[in-house]
Amino acid sequence: MRQFTKEQRRKLNSINERLYDLERRVVPRAKQINMSVKDVKEACDHFCELLLYFYSKDELLMRYRQFMDHIDDYFYTENQNEFRNWPTHEMSGEWHCWFYHCLYDHTDLSWDEILTIYRMEGRLRSWYDYTPIDLCLEKLECSEREEYISDANKDQWEQIVKINKALANYQDILIRDARMLENRLKARVECGLIEDYTMEFRLVFYLREDDPDYDENDDNFLAIINEPIVPGEMSKQKSRWTQNCNEYFGSSVYFDSKAYFCYLFAAFINNTHIRKIKDILRIGSVDMALCWDEYYEI
């Protein structure tokens, strides 16, 4: 059995205390996030996890993930010392928090490596998943002349408008919830509860079930968009979130040149590989998530 010097014991105790201080800040916050999802009208699910980063000077030793969406208080209120029933172990009489227990018992780090830890960081990652939207697009034939949106015929434009309408609905929800969330995160920074925060949104487009390539054992992703939400942008009167992002004014004789295209639709057209009409019509459904990270000093 290994024997630690007094200096090494002090170093290890310091790591334990710092991680316990993080627990006392993060666990109540995670519980708050888990409860808040019921107040988000269109949310159907949520997720919360803590990412712990352990550095030896500037080298990353380990990244550890702890799920926080189903919290059992036992792990955060009781002594998690792995050696408490080992009377001859020099740590048997110590009180260990859960994150410290995970560090030495759930990772591949040796005690020698743990003793080189110079810096630790915590990032609480959360997101709300919103109810998926079934687009109910019609299956249409596409000729060689009807390749891109600017070539769409009347029936094809009707399907494109359905997608824009669904994404515009998501956009209204995203703006509402992102504004509210940002105000709360800013307040947490100002109160010194967190060091910083970042936000982003995610859109996932799924293959329709009657497509020849659909596999019930697969995720059937057609495209995924992840974009950061710039702080304060959604509160501006003029931004990508408020202006008409229609890039096809008058391009098709069937298209209403006054139609409003939301930013999420523009992101879908410009930032994915799905640009041809025949590929657009393969979409079955879309879902959205609002994601954010809260950064903690340890």
N, C-alpha and C positions, 0 to 999 in steps of 0.2 A: 504494500500500500504506500502510495506516494506521501511524502512529507513536504509541506510548504514552509517557506521562511516567513517571518513576521511581515516583511515587506510584501511578499506575494499574497499573504492572507488579507492585508489591507487593500491591495489592488482588487482582489476578487470581491471583497465586501463592498468596495466602492461601486463596482459594476452591478452587483445585486441591488444596492440602494438606488442607483440611478434608474435601473430598469423597473424597480418597484414604484419609484416616483412617476415614471411614464405610465404604468398600469393604472395608478390612481387618477390619471388625467384621461387616458384613452378609453378605459372600460365604461365609465359613465357616458362619455360622448358616443361610443358605439351603441349603447343601449338607447340613447336619445334618437340616434339615426334609425335604429330598428323600429322604434315606436312611431317615428314621424311619417313612415310610408303610408300609414292608414289615412293621413290627412292629404295625401296627394291623389286627387280624384282619379286620374286616368292610369295611375301606376298599378301594375299587376304583380310586381315582384321587386325585390331589392337585393343588394349584396353589400357586404362590408368585410374588409380584411385589413390586417396590419402587416406592413412590410418593415422588417428590422434589418438595418445595414450595419455591419461590424467591420471597422477598418483598422488595419495596422499601419499607422501613419497614413500614407495616401493610397495604400493597397487595400482593395476590398477583399476581406477574408471570407465573408459569408453573407448571404441574403436569406433571411428566414421569413416564412409566411405563416401568419396565424389568422385563421378564420374568426370573424367577430360577429357574424350575423345570428348565431345561436349561442348565447353566452351562458355558461354554467358557473354560477357564483362560487361554487366549491373551489375552482381553480384559482380564484382571485381573492379568496378570504382565508383559506387554510394554508398551513405550511406545506410547501411542495418540495421540501428537502428530500432528495432521493436517498440520503444516508441517515435519516433520523432514527431508523431501527437498526442501525449498525453501531453499537456502543463504542467500538474501538476506533471508529473513523473520526478524524480530527474535526470534521464538519458536522458531526452528528447533532450537536446542540445548537446549530444555527437555524435561523428562519430564512427560507428561500422563497422568493416570489416565483410566480409561474413562468415569466419570461426568462428569468435566470436559469430555472430548471430546464427549460427548452434549450437554452444556449449550450449547456454542458451535456444534456442527456438526449436531445433530439437532433443534434447536428453532428457533423463529422469532425468538428474542431477538437483538438487535444487540449489539455490544460496548458501546455506550453504555448499553444497558439492563442488561447483565450487570454493568457497573461500579456500578450503583445497588443491587445486591443487598445487603440489610441483614441478612437472616436466612434460614436454610435449615432445613428439617425433613425427616426421613426416616421413612417408615412401611412396615414390611415386613408385607405382607398374605398370609396363608396360609389354606388350608383343606383338610380331608379330605372327599372325596366317598365316601359309603357305598353299598354295593351296593343298587340299586333293588329294591323289593318289588312283585311283581305281585299285586294284591289278589284277582284271580279272582272278582269280584263277579258275581252272577247278574243277568240282565236281567229286571226285574219291572215289571209294570204298577202304576201308582199312581192311586188314585181321588182325587176331590176331598176326601174325608174323611181321606185319608192324606197330608197335605201336609208336616208337620214331624215331627221325631223323636218327639215326644210322641204322635203319631198312628199310629206304626208298627204294622203287623200282624206276625205271627210271622215270616214269611219275610223281611220287611224288617229286622226286628231282627237276624236272623242275619247279614245283610250288614253291618249297622252294627257288630256285634260283631267281624267280620273286620277292619274298619278299626281299631277300638280295639286289637285284638290286635297288628296290625302296628305301630302307633304305639307301643304299650307295649314291644315288642321294640326299636324304635329308641331309646326313652327310656332303657332300661337301658344300651344302648351309649353313648348321649350322656352320661349321668351318669358312667359309668366313665371315659370318655376325657376329659371336661371336667375332672373332678377331677384326674386325672393331669397334664393340660396346665396347669391353673392353678397347681399346686404348682411346676412347672418355670418358669413365667413369673414367679411371685412370687420365686423364687430368683434369676432374672436381674435383676430390679429391685433386690433386696437387694445383689447383687454389683456394681451400677452398670453392668451391660452394656446395659440399656435404661432409658428414662425411665419408661415406663408400658406398659400393655397393656389391651386390651379383647377380649371374646369374645362370640360370638353363634352361634345355630344357624339353619339354613335348611331348610324343608320345601317341596318342590315336588310338586304333585299334577297328574298328567297325564290327559288324555282317553283313554278306552278306544278301541282300534283299530276296533271295530265301530260306533262312534258316527257318525251321519250327518255331523257337523261335523269328523271327524278328517281331517287333511291330512298326508300322509307327508312333505311338504316344509316343514312348520311344526313349531314346538316343541311345540304342542298343550298348552300350560299351561292348567290350569283355575284354579289358585290357587297363590300363593307366600306363605309365612310367613317373615319375618325378625324374630327377637326377640333382644335382648341377654341375655346370661347374667350375672346379678348376681354379683359376686365373693363367694365363700363360701357362696352360697345352696344349692348342691347338696350341701354337706357337713352341712347342718343336718338334725336328726332330723325336724323338722316344717317343711315348706315345700310349695310347689305341686308339687314334684317327688316328694314322698313321700305326700301325702294323696290321698284318693279325690276326684277332680274330677267325679264323677257328679252332674249337675244334674237328673236325670230319675227320681229315686226314685219308683217306684210310678205314674209318669205313664201307663204303658201296661200293660194286663193281661197282655201277653206278655213284659214285661221283668222280669228277675230284679232285684229291688230291692237285692240284696246285691252286684250286679256292680261290679267295680272299673273305673273309667274313668281313664285316665292323663291327665296334664296336656297332652300333645301333642294328644290327642283334643279336650280342652276348647278348646285354642287353635285347632284346626281348625274347630270348630263356632262359636266366638264371634268369631274374628278374620278370618274369610273371608266371602265372599258366598255360599258353598255351604251353605245351611241347609235347603233343601227336599229331601225324600227323592228326588224324581226327578232332582235335580242330583247328589246324593251318589252315586247308582247309575251316574252317567256316568264315575266315576273308574276308570281302568284300573290305574295304578301310582302309587307315591310314592317319592321319594328324599330323602335327608337329607345335610346338610353341616355340619361343625363348623368355624367360621371364627374367626380371631383376627388382631389387629393388634399389632405391636410397634413402639413409638415410640422413635426415636433422635434424640439431640441432635447437631447438626452444628456 
